[in-house]
């Protein structure tokens, strides 16, 4: 009887381990999609493209609390994969805490890591007021006023918050609107 319980316990542990690995793989897949696509979306911002080509745009990976290492890893990965250029636009990616973001005026595009709802709202409002696009890892942040997010469903889908798009007076190349889903 004891051997039977150990066998069941081992099967449960193996199943839990497999579930954990599949969830981690899904997060990694989603994050990799964001790392590849966010700079490309940034390059479709007509406001940035119209600036002098000698200026370097700044993509800020915003974090709060103890998520600095995660933000820095994302920024480093974007810089490595895109080598400071997407389309005809030069850019650099930096990891920056929420408190510093709202004080800066040189940020061109914002990507939010996981953070509290109140912080998401604060950044979303700041982005609207300063006409700086905000994208988030979490699609649920769209409800808090973030401009966009990327999800992997049957395929990769870019969501744009239509209300935020209008409020912030954001301007993107028409190509983006052919591939996004606008949400009210």
Secondary structure, DSSP 8 states (H G I E B T S, - for coil): -HHHHHHHHHHHHHHHHHHHHHHHHHHHHHHHHHHHHHHHHHTTBHHHHTS-TTS-EEEEEEE-TT-HHHHHHHHHHHHHHHTTEETTEEEEEEEEEHHHHTT-S---EEEE-S--HHHHHHHHHHHHHHT-EEEES-GGGGGGT--EEEEESSSEEEEEEHHHHHHTT--B-HHHHHHEEEE-
